[in-house]
């Protein structure tokens, strides 16, 4: 039987996916990627969920990369299949309807750093370490790292990290805009849950639509991207949530959004 290496838990409106292979520092092998894909499909179906936290089991690693032992013996065809699966999984994570937070609690290297990069927001424990060390292995990042890191921190910083393969600690990751905040390891999940708690009080349609237009607009010229925003704004303006949000403000009470 295949070992279960992905745990999906749901508490209230928050889902948590934990990569649970601590003996291999949560490295991603094919079975783990398959299970991750299944877990993300389950989350995608639960439209009532307001957020997802992705983290690693144990105290040492978020995810230390793709599984080097498994990759060692891949032929070209298998390596392309492995990359295709990785891209499929990370794209599914990126496109999820709700905000996704990476709770980086240790090493986030290679595919692990790329997993965090596919999330909307990255928070780090004081013990976190980030890096794309693929060039040390004679390869380049294969799960979107060259593109997502560049879009997040800019070309020069991305090149520096990718060309050197250097690891950066959590404060440095924050300084270059890779991690948003650095918190003590014991408070990392609570910090992420608190962020999602604040988001969960807002209009769900509005948050989901903001996520979509930010993603779709990122690859478009500004006028076309702004047009997407206008269309989204007009759609939301007709929602019951918009009426409720504005009425609640005028009546000086908290809004009760229903996602309609
Ligand atoms: N894969 C497999 N096993 C790993 C691993 C990994 N990425 N990282 C750690 N482990 C295993 C170690 O082998 C060790 O196993 P045992 O020897 O105990 O059996 C165990 O986890 C504990 O690790 P260490 O003993 O090494 O622990 P240390 O504290 O001494 O060092 C470390 C921690 C994170 C600095 C070190 O483990 C390390 O450097 N790990 C490798 C990090 C790394 O290079 N990661 C990037 C992998 S490359 C592609 C698509 C995607 C990718 C590639 C291609 N396609 C296009 C096909 C992605 C590539 C990557 O992610």
Boltz pocket constraint, residues with backbone or C-beta under 6 A from the ligand:
constraints:
  - pocket:
      binder: B
      contacts: [[A, 22], [A, 23], [A, 24], [A, 25], [A, 27], [A, 64], [A, 65], [A, 66], [A, 67], [A, 68], [A, 69], [A, 78], [A, 79], [A, 80], [A, 82], [A, 83], [A, 86], [A, 107], [A, 109], [A, 110], [A, 111], [A, 112], [A, 133], [A, 134], [A, 137], [A, 139], [A, 140], [A, 141], [A, 142], [A, 143]]
      max_distance: 6.0
